Amino acid sequence: MRKIKTWIYILAFSVLNAHELDAMSQHEWRLLLVLRDLPPDLAQSLFVTLHVPLVAMILWLTFNRSSAVTSWSRRTVCAFGIIHIGLHWHLQDHPNYTFHSWLSETLIVGYGVAGLLYLLIDGGGRLRRRHVKQNAQDGAHGSGGSAG
């Protein structure tokens, strides 16, 4: 199950990156609070340039030596996929919003769906591990019945 979960994370992250490529053609910086008031050429340059440390940080966190760091950071990236759908939904009536093509909408929703699938598998795995751990503890402490 761990390999499947890793591949679903990689899929979610890949769809996010494809969306970011599409965001260049859609001039997404015109929608972002910090960038939209800057001169267009500067905003575009910052939009592209800031993705370098952002992607590097995400890769470092989500493939970290620490399994705890990897776990929470992948959950965060995948949860953002769901939030990201809501952000686009909220912005769809903005005059500068142009993510109306089949490709744009598929990438936006695809990232959220892949993120949700990851979270469901991750949550199910954690529940199973908790159940197994509880059963092992119950077995070590006896079943609670009389030893007659």
Backbone as a ProteinNet text record, in pm:
[ID]
protein_1_A
[PRIMARY]
MRKIKTWIYILAFSVLNAHELDAMSQHEWRLLLVLRDLPPDLAQSLFVTLHVPLVAMILWLTFNRSSAVTSWSRRTVCAFGIIHIGLHWHLQDHPNYTFHSWLSETLIVGYGVAGLLYLLIDGGGRLRRRHVKQNAQDGAHGSGGSAG
[TERTIARY]
82.7	0	86.8	203.7	291.6	333.9	364.4	404.7	290.6	171	54.9	34.8	45.8	28	134.7	257.1	364.9	335.7	290.5	259.5	141.6	45.2	-67.5	-19.5	71	128.4	202.5	284.9	360.8	265.1	156.3	55.6	-3.6	-42	-99	0	124.4	226.9	252.2	249.7	270.7	156.4	33.2	-81.8	-74.6	-33.7	-14.8	85.6	196.9	298.5	249.1	172	112.8	16.6	-58.2	-147.1	-65.6	47.6	131.2	183.9	212.2	250.3	133.4	14.4	-106	-128.9	-97.4	-116.8	-32.9	79.8	160.9	83.4	22.3	-51.5	-179.4	-226.5	-347.7	-317.5	-190	-148.6	-204	-184.1	-241.7	-195.5	-79.6	-30.2	-124.7	-209.3	-306.2	-416.7	-423.7	-524.9	-468.8	-337.1	-273.5	-255.3	-299	-302.4	-172.4	-60.4	67.9	116.3	89	146.4	58.2	-70.7	-162	-147.3	-91.6	-76.4	60.5	146.8	279.8	273.6	374.6	380.8	381.1	310.3	292.1	421.5	524.3	648.8	716.2	714	771.6	690	558.9	472.3	494.7	504.3	528.5	664.2	765.7	899.8	902.1	837.3	830.9	750.5	640.6	558.3	642.9	719.1	803.8	917.4	988.1	1106.7	1073.9	963.4	927.2	889.1	855.1	824.8	950	1067.6	1190.6	1211.4	1217.9	1234.8	1112.7	994.2	873.2	876.1	904.3	909.6	1025.3	1139.7	1253.8	1218	1150.4	1111.5	1010.9	913.5	814.1	881.8	972.7	1043.4	1126.8	1196.4	1278.9	1192.4	1080.7	993.2	924.4	874.3	792.8	875	1005.8	1096	1207.7	1171.1	1264.1	1306.7	1423.9	1470.6	1377.7	1321.3	1230.4	1093.4	1049.1	917.9	806.1	826.3	724.6	711.8	824.3	822.9	760.2	801.8	745.1	594.6	549.6	408	324.8	360.5	277.3	288.1	405	418.3	340.4	337.8	256.7	108.7	68.9	-71.7	-107.1	-16.6	-40.2	-53	40	34.1	-95.7	-135.4	-258.2	-383.6	-384	-499.1	-513.9	-401.6	-408.5	-476.3	-464.2	-532.1	-682.1	-738	-882.1	-914.6	-834	-851.4	-836.8	-743	-713.4	-836.3	-913.9	-1038.2	-1129.8	-1142	-1225.2	-1176.1	-1044.1	-989.1	-1025.2	-1010.2	-1045	-1195.5	-1273.6	-1419.5	-1456	-1392	-1417.9	-1376.3	-1269.1	-1215.9	-1278	-1361.1	-1407	-1481.9	-1538	-1609	-1521	-1395.7	-1302.5	-1277.1	-1271.5	-1252.7	-1122.6	-1019.7	-892.8	-882.3	-987.3	-985.8	-1010.2	-916.6	-927.3	-912.8	-927.1	-910.1	-1039.5	-1094.4	-1222.3	-1210	-1089.9	-1073.7	-1085.9	-1109.6	-1117.1	-986.6	-873.1	-742.6	-727.2	-754.8	-739.3	-826.1	-951.4	-1042.9	-1005.9	-959.2	-917.5	-797.2	-701.9	-583.5	-620.1	-706.1	-747	-819.8	-918.1	-996.1	-912.5	-829.1	-744.7	-650.4	-592.4	-504.8	-583.1	-701.7	-783.6	-826.6	-865.4	-908.9	-791.7	-676.3	-558.2	-521	-529.7	-500.9	-598	-726.5	-828.1	-805	-774.5	-747.4	-629.2	-523.6	-407.2	-448.6	-524.4	-565.2	-654.4	-741.6	-827.4	-744.9	-650.3	-564.2	-476.8	-422.8	-337.7	-416.6	-536.6	-619.9	-659.7	-694.9	-730.4	-614.1	-495.4	-376	-345.2	-362.9	-337.6	-438.2	-565	-666.6	-635.2	-592.4	-556.5	-438.8	-336	-218.3	-258.7	-347.1	-393.4	-469.6	-553.3	-630.8	-538.5	-438.7	-343.1	-265.8	-222.6	-148	-235	-361.4	-453.1	-474.5	-491.9	-509.9	-386.6	-268.4	-144.3	-133.6	-172.5	-168.5	-270.4	-389	-490.3	-442.6	-376	-322.8	-213.9	-132.7	-23.4	-75.9	-190.6	-249.3	-358.3	-376.5	-483.3	-612.6	-707.2	-832.1	-933	-901.7	-992.9	-1089	-1091.3	-1180.5	-1119.6	-1194.2	-1141.9	-1050.3	-951.5	-851.9	-885.1	-1004.9	-1062.4	-1012.7
-120.2	0	126.2	118.5	234.6	281	183.6	220.4	287.6	235.4	295.5	437.7	455.4	587.9	684.6	638.3	722.9	761.3	667	696.9	792.9	781.9	875.6	1015.3	1024	1154.1	1212.6	1130.2	1176.7	1223.2	1152.2	1193.3	1329.3	1345.8	1473.9	1587.9	1566.9	1670	1699.5	1597	1614.9	1694.3	1663.2	1737.9	1883.5	1905.3	2042.3	2116.2	2052	2117.6	2141.9	2049.9	2073	2192.2	2201.9	2317.6	2447	2444.6	2564.7	2603.6	2505.6	2536.8	2604	2548.5	2608.5	2748.1	2765.6	2896.3	3005.4	2966.9	3065.7	3118.5	3029.1	3074.3	3148.8	3127	3193.9	3322.8	3356	3477.4	3478.9	3369.5	3354.4	3462.2	3518.7	3621.7	3741.2	3758.8	3869.5	3846.9	3726.6	3692.9	3690.3	3684.6	3665.9	3798.9	3799.8	3921	4001.3	3937	4007.4	4053.9	3975.3	4003.8	4088.5	4087.9	4150.4	4301.2	4367.8	4512.9	4556.2	4459	4491.1	4508.5	4574.7	4582.2	4439.8	4416.3	4281.2	4201.7	4265.5	4191.5	4149.4	4236.1	4203.2	4093.8	4104	4003.2	3866.2	3861.6	3734.8	3676.7	3759.5	3712.6	3658.9	3729.7	3683.5	3553.9	3543.3	3422.3	3301.1	3314.3	3203.1	3178.7	3283.1	3270.4	3213.8	3257.7	3209.6	3061	3006.6	2862.8	2776.4	2830	2751.2	2714.3	2810.8	2769.4	2696.3	2731.3	2663.8	2515.4	2484.3	2343.8	2271.8	2337.4	2276	2242.3	2334.7	2310.7	2196.3	2194	2086	1951.9	1945.2	1819.3	1776.2	1871.2	1838.4	1786.7	1852.2	1811.3	1677.9	1659.7	1541.5	1417.1	1432.5	1317.3	1326.9	1367.6	1389.3	1257.7	1258.5	1139.4	1104.7	1206.9	1186.2	1144.9	1028.1	982.1	1071.8	1129.7	1220.6	1346.1	1401.9	1521.4	1486.9	1373.8	1330.2	1314.2	1252.2	1223.9	1352.3	1443	1564	1655.2	1660.4	1750.1	1696.9	1565.7	1510.8	1531.3	1514.2	1540.5	1686.5	1776.4	1919.2	1950.7	1900	1923.3	1867.8	1749.2	1687.6	1758.2	1801.4	1876.3	2008.9	2069.8	2194.3	2172.7	2052.9	2023.8	2043.2	2005.2	2021.8	2169.6	2236.5	2380.4	2457.6	2413.9	2477.7	2479.6	2371.9	2370.2	2482.9	2496.4	2602.4	2741.7	2760.3	2890.7	2925.3	2827	2851.9	2874	2800.4	2818.1	2961.7	3006.5	3141.9	3249.8	3224.9	3324.8	3319.1	3221.4	3200.2	3318.6	3406.9	3523.1	3648.1	3635	3748.7	3781.5	3909.1	3946.1	3892.9	3867.7	3816.4	3664.3	3596.8	3450.4	3390.3	3306.5	3248.3	3095.9	3031.4	2886.1	2812.3	2841.7	2784.2	2669.1	2641.7	2535.2	2398	2298.1	2160	2121.8	2160.2	2127.7	2192.5	2322	2393.5	2333.1	2310	2255.6	2112.5	2033.7	1896.4	1895.4	1983.4	1989.6	2036.3	2135.6	2187.2	2078.9	2017.3	1913.3	1787	1754.7	1635.2	1640.7	1756.4	1773.1	1749.8	1806.7	1788.5	1644.7	1577.1	1437.3	1347.9	1368.6	1289.6	1316	1441.7	1475	1408.7	1411.2	1346.8	1196.8	1135.1	991.3	957.6	1038.9	1017.8	1025.5	1128	1146.5	1032.3	982.8	869.9	743.7	717.5	600.3	617.3	735.7	763.4	749.6	804.1	793.5	650.5	576.7	436	354.3	382.6	311	341.6	466.8	504.2	437.9	429.5	362.8	213.6	149.3	7.1	-14.4	72	57.7	76.6	172.7	196.6	74	14.8	-103.2	-222	-243.7	-353.1	-330	-206.9	-174.5	-198.8	-156.6	-177.2	-325.7	-404.1	-548.7	-613.1	-567.4	-622.1	-588.1	-467	-427.7	-507.1	-528.7	-606.3	-749.6	-806.9	-942.5	-952.2	-848.9	-849.6	-834	-770.6	-747.4	-846.6	-943.9	-1040.9	-994	-1082.1	-1047.8	-986	-980.2	-918.9	-1016.2	-1139.2	-1241.5	-1309.7	-1398	-1467.7	-1579.9	-1609.5	-1710.5	-1841	-1873.5	-1980.5	-2105
0	0	0	61.9	69.3	-70.3	-160.7	-296.4	-371.8	-355.2	-422.1	-371.5	-241	-181.4	-234.5	-246.2	-299.3	-444	-524.6	-664.4	-676	-587.9	-591.6	-552.1	-455.1	-420.1	-541	-605.1	-721.7	-832	-850.8	-949.3	-911.9	-785.4	-740.4	-763	-725.6	-740.9	-888.5	-971.7	-1115.7	-1178.4	-1137.7	-1190.6	-1144.6	-1020.4	-971.8	-1059.6	-1091	-1173.6	-1315.4	-1370.6	-1503.2	-1497.2	-1387.2	-1368.9	-1365.1	-1299.8	-1291.6	-1429	-1514.8	-1652.9	-1725.1	-1705.3	-1763.9	-1706.5	-1579.4	-1514	-1580.2	-1637.6	-1711	-1830.7	-1905.7	-2023.7	-1986.1	-1864.6	-1816.9	-1739.2	-1725.7	-1653.8	-1510.3	-1440.2	-1306	-1208.6	-1229.4	-1138.1	-1131.6	-1231.8	-1230.4	-1127.5	-1072.8	-972.6	-830.4	-818.3	-687.3	-615.6	-490.9	-409.7	-415	-395.6	-386.8	-523.9	-628.2	-760.2	-850.8	-830.1	-927	-941	-841	-847.8	-900.1	-929.7	-982	-1133.5	-1190.6	-1337.5	-1396	-1505.6	-1559.5	-1580.9	-1637	-1661.6	-1531	-1431.4	-1301.5	-1234.3	-1238.9	-1176.7	-1240.5	-1372.4	-1441.2	-1401.7	-1398.7	-1361	-1218.6	-1127.9	-989.3	-977.8	-1051.2	-1050.2	-1088.3	-1193.8	-1239.4	-1141.1	-1104.4	-1019.8	-882.4	-823.3	-689.9	-689	-805	-811.4	-791.7	-819.6	-803.1	-656.3	-563.4	-423.8	-368.3	-417.9	-369.9	-406.3	-531.3	-573.7	-505	-492.7	-423.7	-278.6	-210.5	-71	-61.4	-152.2	-150.6	-174.1	-270.8	-296.9	-176.2	-115.1	1.6	116.5	141.3	250.9	224	101.8	73.7	40.5	27.7	11.9	115.3	234.7	344.8	407.9	471	544.6	659.9	720.2	832.7	780.2	819.4	773.2	826.6	944.1	998.8	911.7	869	783.2	648.8	591.8	464.4	475.5	582.2	600.1	609.2	700.5	715.9	595.3	530.9	416	296.2	275.2	166.3	193.8	318.7	352.9	325.3	357.2	335.6	186.8	105.4	-39.1	-96.1	-50.3	-102.4	-51.7	72.3	124.2	49.7	13.2	-62.9	-198.4	-254.1	-380.1	-369.6	-256.2	-232.9	-212.7	-132.8	-109	-240.5	-322.4	-449.9	-541.6	-541.4	-618.9	-570.4	-439.4	-382.4	-418.3	-419.4	-457.2	-601.5	-689.8	-830.2	-846.5	-772.3	-777.1	-735.4	-629	-578	-678.7	-753.5	-846.1	-986	-1013.6	-1150.9	-1212.5	-1131.9	-1186.4	-1193.8	-1150.2	-1157.2	-1304.9	-1339.8	-1481.3	-1543.7	-1462.1	-1514.9	-1509.7	-1467.4	-1456.7	-1594.9	-1639.3	-1773.7	-1774.4	-1660.1	-1650.3	-1686.8	-1802.1	-1841.4	-1940.9	-1989.5	-2088.9	-2022.2	-2106.3	-2058.4	-1988.2	-2047.8	-1989.3	-1852	-1844	-1716.4	-1607.3	-1638.3	-1537.7	-1498.3	-1594	-1563.8	-1470.3	-1494.3	-1407.9	-1266.8	-1257.4	-1125.9	-1047.2	-1109.1	-1040.7	-1021.5	-1120.3	-1109.4	-991.2	-966.4	-850	-721	-713.1	-593.4	-573.4	-681.5	-671.7	-630.4	-692.1	-654.2	-508.5	-466.1	-326.5	-230.8	-266.1	-182.6	-175	-287.7	-289.3	-199.2	-207	-120.4	27	60.7	200.5	248.3	162.2	199.7	223.7	134.5	152.5	275.9	294	410.2	539.9	543	662.9	691.7	586.7	604.1	655.4	604.9	651.5	796.8	834.2	974.9	1066.4	1022.8	1105.5	1120.5	1011	1017.2	1112	1101.5	1189.3	1335.2	1362.2	1498.8	1550.3	1465.2	1502.2	1531.6	1446.9	1467.8	1596.4	1619.1	1740.8	1864.4	1859.1	1971.4	1996.8	1891.1	1906.5	1967.6	1927.1	1982.9	2131.5	2167.7	2308.3	2389.6	2334.2	2403.4	2426.2	2324	2334.9	2440.5	2452.9	2549.9	2692.2	2705.9	2839.7	2873.8	2789.5	2814.3	2750.7	2736.9	2670.5	2764.5	2890.2	2984.8	3044.9	2994.8	3048.1	3170.3	3234.9	3352.3	3308.7	3389.2	3357.7	3428.1	3451.6	3517.8	3544.6
[MASK]
++++++++++++++++++++++++++++++++++++++++++++++++++++++++++++++++++++++++++++++++++++++++++++++++++++++++++++++++++++++++++++++++++++++++++++++++++++

